[in-house]
Amino acid sequence: MRTHELLGPRDAVAAGRTASVMCLAGGVATVALETLPQVLGDYRGSATSAAWTVVGALLMFGLALLLRRRPEIVPGPTYTALCLVALAVNTTTSNLTGNSTFGGLAWFMFPVIFAAAHLRRLVAWTVAGLALVGSSTIILSTQPSGSAAADLASMTAVVVMTTAALLAAVRHQDRLVRRLNEVASSDSLTGLATRRVLEQAVELLRTEAGTTAQRRSAEPAAGAGLVLVDLDRFKELNDSHGHPVGDAALVHVARLVRSVVRSGDTVARIGGDELAILLRGSRAGVVERARAVHAVVRDTPFTARAREIPMTVSIGVAHTLEPGGLDRLYAAADAALYEAKVAGRDRVVVADVDPGGIEHR
């Protein structure tokens, strides 16, 4: 893992919003600690301390606003740096004021909680260790040895338990999120990608195409293609042999499609018996891959209940030099697929998204 990733949050937006709330709470607490003693008639500060209180509160309020509105512009390692700065400020302030009360020590928990909830495990335990070091300096320097040992043991227990509990909760949450993403990204029957993943792949392709065009504008663009694969007479197969056999036939075709496409191509199930393949490359390369899919399905009979069932597919292909949204590519490929079915099925029909006609193959 790179240093930038190690020191950054797991989720920048969530970390920014939490940090925003903490900064807001810190600003309010800072103002309250300065003003409440004045209201109660027990103020022991000075004009200088009041000025620093105002400056600190304004900084925290401003940071809270920034982190709330634009968390994505904050570099990842900044959050680790903020935790370390907060610990340094707490340690320095506590030692200068000699404040080892619960209220003073509680400030050390803010960076500990944030780090355990949003930063990497190693960073979280590092922050927890530094919080114990910082709090121990004020505890040991202001309290008798007996009281200091008891308070230090209590502080250690609170810091370690808080960090361990939050990290365990975060680990469980991450597992759930990964599982939900897997469910949302993978078709349960065929194991292929879902339409959602296909749309994301198209968007990524469009972004990459724009970046490449800016970097190498003199080179011709290869473009991208969308191949729609539809099982011929699939309803008849279901009616004749039953839905379990139909499902097995879909799995069979999905396996064959994956066997002839490249590892970087996206293969998705986007409807009952309709598959889609998103490919990078030239028009000729996309058409060649579509013809390979057509051939492998025709040449590999599907076996069910100890008998071979011949299968064919109709394929519509669309290619463009300027990848855009999925709707434009899909409309052209779908029109080509319709032409393949009208022409008698079991064939490949090609249509360009860019100006051009429809070609039967």
Summary of the structure (lengths in Angstrom):
residues: 361
radius of gyration: 31.3
end to end distance: 48.3
largest distance: 94.6
contacts: 1128
relative contact order: 0.07
helix: 66%
strand: 13%
